[in-house]
Amino acid sequence: MILAYALYFALACFGLALVLNLIRLFTAPTLTDRILTVDTMAVNVIALIVLYGVWNGSQISFEAAMLLALTGFVATVAYCKYLLRGSIIE
């Protein structure tokens, strides 16, 4: 019973964080702030997927979260490298 309350609370907190990140995405002054906001949004979505997997009892969601984490990390690094050097592949 306490696990259900904790899961609902965590889902609400991460959902609120995702909404606040979306607001920050549109009000960020620089491009680097937007990149960090999108990376933070990816982390929040990963947390929501994992929490949904715990709530649902499904193990496939953990694999989906891992794929999203790897993709988000590579995308963030590639975009930052593009901003710094103007090219991803040297």
Beta strands, then each sheet from edge to edge (+ up, - down):
end
